[in-house]
């Protein structure tokens, strides 16, 4: 098993919430501006969920 496959296998073990199109989600992103740091919250609607893989 190569390194990429091993890493993907470890990452797949993490629990992710079940998302479907139409769900409302909030994303918290860390924003760094110079020496200041804050959390910016974005809220939106899931349009489409594709793939399912890590890449």
Order of alpha helices (4+ residues) and beta strands (2+ residues): alpha-beta-beta
